[in-house]
Structure formats: structure tokens, C-alpha cells
Amino acid sequence: MRRVVLRVTGCALVSALSGGCAVGAAGDDGRAPGAPTGVTAAAGSSTSVHVMWNAVAADPGISVYEVYLGAEKAGEVPGAAHMLDVVRLAPSTAYVFTVRARDTEGRLGPPSREVRAVTAAAGAADRSAPTAPGGVSGRAAGSRAVRLSWSASADDRKVVSYEVYRGDAKIHSVGAAQTATVVTGLRPGTSYAFTVRARDAADNLSPAGPVVRITTAEGADAGADTAPADFRATGHRGADGGYYIDLSWTPPRVDGVVAEYRIQLDGQPATSLVWGGTPPRGTAAHSFYAGGKAGVAHRVRVRARLPDGGWGAFSAERTVTTGPEA
């Protein structure tokens, strides 16, 4: 897997030992909202692309998100939504998308980074829809998320994507290689009904798979499924004689891209990390200074900001003691 070092935007990396680093909301002090992060675009068929992004933290709140195809506005959705299907596109064609947030006072924020997608190829006339996804199951992942999984659909040509519905509303789309997702942004102690459908390159949509009814947990538990996995913490001594803590983890598998993390050191916020580019799907890593004294034990853990704007669960806590390298 690719090893990636995260970078902080807007402030230097600092640990709790030196006072921490505060990352303010994008809309503070009357400024326009920030650029959406975690933007992805994936072909939904030969004539459509599914664009998703993470919620923007702003005060006042976000009124609408605007999606642009090149320099032209392709559509907009209310601030509570974080996805849009851009339709009526040409087959086998590359497109470039950006997303902008407009707050409730009418201020339009800067565009997100550009993302690219290529629509699927158009085949011969195809009027045969894929079979319904089978084996659909799910469970609550704390109070604000659920985990869904299903078995692959069959098609006489090729399934391009799967669409997840909450009731009658489409809430997510994933590529044909993915048969599971964690849906976030839900309410505690609430019952939901989910279905999954498959779409082929010709835009034929399958019947819905079996309805899965799930009730989220009471309280404010983010759920273990929203925590970074495989969290590891080790230490080393740098060339400058100081001691460093080295972290690695894999992102939680949620319904979107995780672009921001918060590291907690000895029970206190230490560093907020924001990806400036495309967050990897594999292992992420970060190293930070822990002082010049050997024999000091530190407790460390990490959590992710989910695509819906809320914070996920913390990873397992690890303890690292500074000292000479073995």
C-alpha cells in the first residue's frame, strides 16, 4: 500500500506539547465558506457521472452546493445534500468537475480541487436491466451510521454502479467493484429502510434488492465502523536528537472520502490534518515531534471527520515511550 504523509493547511504541524493547532470553521469572521473537500466523480453509466463531496463547516450554514462541469454550472443541491448525478453526457468522454458552497447569506466559496471522470462506453442497443442485488444486509454502526453490504448483480454486458436508497431517495452511488458501504449522517435511535439497485452502462436500472430495516443506536456513539483501522504508533530518534512519534492507519470505509483527521495526544487535541490533494484509500502515515527527553510515555489515538461533517469514533489508543532506537 502507498505510504502518505498528511499535511496541515493553514498552520504548522504542532503537537500538544507545544500548544496545539486550532483549525477554525471556514465561515468564521463573516468570510465565505471554504472549498469542499473529499470531492469524487465516478461514471454512473455511459451518459452520467456521480459527483460527491464532504460537508463544509460554515457559520452561518450552507444553503446550497453548486456543481460545475468545466466552467459551466451543471446543477445545485440543498446544503443538506452532498451528491449530484450529472446526466445527459456523452459516452466514453472525460469530464472535469468542481464544487462550490454558498452560505445562507449568499456568499459563494472558492471551487474545490478539480476531479475527473470518464463515462462508460456505449455498447450495442441494450434494454436488459441487471438483476437485483442479492444478499442485502446491514447493521447499525453506532448512533449516526449504518453498514450495508450486498452481493453482486449480473448483467448481459456489465454493471457500472450500485445505487443506495434511503426510502425513495437516492443517497449514494458506488462503483461496480464495491459491494459494501457505511452510510453516515443519520439520527440516533431512528429506524431507516435501505435498498440497493444496480445500473449498467446503458442506464438500465435493476429492480431494488430486499429492503433492509435498521435502527440506529441511542445516544452519541459514532460507532466503531467510523474509526480509523489498523492504527499503529511507534517512535524514533531524529537526526536532531529529538524524539518523534510515527503513526499509521487505514481510513474508515464510509460513504465518501475522508480528508481530515484529528490526532489526540495524552487526552488532548494535538494536530488537525487536512489532505491538500487526493486522500489515498490505503495506509496513511504521519510523524510529529514529541520532545527531547527519553523515557516519556505518551498516549495517542486518531479520529476522522466523516463526509457528513461530523467526527467519527476514535481509533484504539496506543502508548509510545520515547527512547533511543533499538
N, C-alpha and C positions, 0 to 999 in steps of 0.2 A: 504494500500500500504506500501511497505517496505521503511523505512527511512534510508538513506545512507549518511554518511559524506564523502565528497571527500577529497583526499589528494594530495598534490603537490609533484611531483617527482623532485628531484634535487635542491630544495631550500625550505626554511622555509616559512610558511604562514605569509605574512605580509600585512598590509593594506596601503592605500595611505597616511595615517597619519604618517607612518614610512618609507616612501621612495619607497614602491612598491617592486615587484619582477620581474625581467626580465627573460623570458624563451627564450633562443636562438634557432635558427634553428639547426636541427640535423647535418647538413653538414658544420657548421662553422669551421674555422681554419683547413680545409683540412681533417677533420675526416670523417669516413664512415658514411653513413646515419643512422638514428635511426631505431629502430624496429617499424614496422607498428602497429598502434593501431586500435581498433574497429573491430578486426577480428571476423567473424562469419562463421559458417558452418552449412548448413541445407540440409537435404536429398531432392534431386530433383526428385528422383524415387527410384526404388529398386536397381539400378545399378549406380547412380550418386549422387554427393554431390556438392552443390553450395557454393563456398567459396568467401567471400567478405572482404574488409578491407578499411581503410581510407587512403587517400593520405598522403605521407610522405613529410614534408617540408625539402628540402635539397638544398645546393648551392655548387657545380653545381647540376642540376636537376637529377631526377630519370630516368634511362634508361629502366630498366625492373624490374618487381616484379617476384620473384620465389616462387612457392607454393610447399611445401613438404608434402608428405604423410609418416608419421613417419620420418625415416632418408633419404628416397628416394625422389628425386625431381620429382614431378608429372607434372610439366609444368611451363611455364612462359608467361607473357603478357607484352606488352609495358607499359612504365611509365604512359601513359595517361589512362590506364585501371585499374580498381580496383576490378575485379572479375574474377573467373575462374570456369568452370564446370569440376570437376574431374570425369571421366567416367570409364566404364569397371570395376566397383566394384562388390562385392558380396552382395546379398540381406541379410537383417537382420544382418548386420555386423557393429560393431563400428570401427570408424577410427579416427586418430588423425592428425591434420593439423597444420602447421606453415607457415608463410610468411616472406620473406626477401626482402629487397630493394637493388638494385645495382645502383650506380650513373653513370653518363656519363663518369667518369674517371675510371670505372671498380671496384670501391670499393664496397664490399658486406657488408651490415649492419648485425646486430645481428638478430636472429629469433624473431618473435613475440611470445606472450604467446601461449600455445597450446590451440586449440579448438577441440571439439569432436562432431561427428555426427554419427547417426546410419541410415543406408539405410533402406528404406521401405521393408516390407516383400513381397516376390514374391508370387502371387496368382496363381490360375489356369490360363491356357492359356487365354490371354486377348488381343483381336485385336480391341476392340471397343474404339475409342478415346472419350474423354469428349466433351460435347457441347461447342461451342464458348462462352466466357464470354459475357454477355449482359449488356446493360445499361452503356456502357463505356462513361465516360465524363471526362472533365478536364478543368483547367483554369490556367492562368499564376499566379505564386506566386512570383511576383517581376521580376527582370531582369535576374535572373540566375537559376530560378527553376519553375517547374510546379507541380500541384497537380492532380493526376489521381485517379479515382475510377471506380469500375465495379461491376456487380452482379455476384454471384457465378455460376460456371458451374456445370452441372450434369454429372455423370458418373455411369456406371452399377456397378462399385465397389467403387472406392474412388479417388477423386482428391488429389494429393500430393502437387502441387505447381502451382503458376502462374508466367508466364514469360512476362516481359515488353520489347517491341522492339521499338527502335527509327529508323524509316525507316526499313531496313532489318537487322539491328544489334541488337542482344540481349544485353540489358544494365542492366538488373536486374531480380532477382527472389525472390519471397516471398512465405511463407507457405500458405497452403490451407485456413487457418483461416483468412488471411488478404486479404481484397478486396479494399485497397487504399494505395497509397504511394506518397511521394513527391520526385521527381527526381531533383537532383541538378547538378551543373557543366555545365550549359547551357550558351549561349551567349546572351547579351542584344539585343533586337529588332530583334530577329531571329525566323523564322517560323519552327516548327517541326511537324512531323507526328508520332503518337504513336499508337501501337496496343498492345493487351494483348492476351495471349494464355494460356490454362490450360494443365497440364501434369499429367497423372496418374502413379501409381506405376509400370506399365508395360512399361513405357516410351512412351506411346501413346500420341501424341501432338494434341490438338484440333485445329480446324480452328481458324484463327485470328478473334477477335471481330471487331466491327466497327472501322474504322480509326478515330482518334481524332487529329485534327489540331489545334495547339496552337502557338501563337506568344508571346514571352516573352516581357516584358516591356522595354522601352528605359531607359538608364541611369544606375545607380549603386545600385538601390534599391534591397536589398536582399529578400524582401517580408516578410509579417507578418507570413506566414506559416513556416518560418525558425526560428522564435523566440521561446525561451522557453515560455511555457504557465503556467497559474495559479501561476504567480510569487508573492510571499508574503515576506514581510520584517517586522520583529518585533525586539524588543530589550529586554535585561535583564541585571541585575547587577550580576556579578560573585562573587564568594566567596572571591576573592582577592580585591573586592571593585571597580574594573573597570567595564566599560560598554561594552556590546557585541551586535553585530547586527546578528540576526538569519535570514537566507534566506531559502526559499524552492521554488521549481519549478518542472515542468514536462518537459522532453526533447521534442524538436520539432520532429514531425513524418516525418523523411526524409528517403531517400533510403539507409540506413545503420545505423551504431551505432555512437552515439555522445559520444566521450570520453574526450573532452576538453571543458572547459568553461573559459570565462574571465569576471570578475566582475569589474564594473566601480563604483567608489565612488566619489561623488561630481564632476563628469565630467572628472575624471582622472582614468587611469587603476589602479586597486588596487591589484588584485590577478589573476593569471592564475592557473586553477585547472585541473589536469590530472588524470583520473582514472588509478590506477595501476592494477586493476582486471577487472571483468566484469561489465560494466555500467548497472544499473538497467533500466527497462522500465518504472518503476513507479516514485514516487516522490523522488527527490534528495534534500539534505539539506546541508548547510554549515553555520558555525558561526565564526565570527572573532572579534578581539579586536578593539574597537572604541575610546579608551582613558579613562581617569579617571574623566572627567568633565561632570557634569549633565547639561541638558538643551541645548545641542548642536544638531542641526538638520543636518542630512546627507541625501543626495540623492543617491540612489543605483539602479542599473539595471544590467542585465546579458545577455550575448550572447554566442552562441555555435559555435565551429569550426565544420563545416559540413564535411561529409565524403569526399567531393571533395577537401578539404584543405582550402576552403575559409571560411570567417566568415559569420554567419547568421545575421539576424536582432536582434536588442536589444529587450529585454522584455519591458513591461511597466515600467516606473520609479516609485519607491516608496520612500517616505520620512519617516525617523525614527528619533525620538528625544530621546537622552539619558536622563535617569532619573531613579529614584527609581522605582522598580516594584510596580505595583498597588496592 
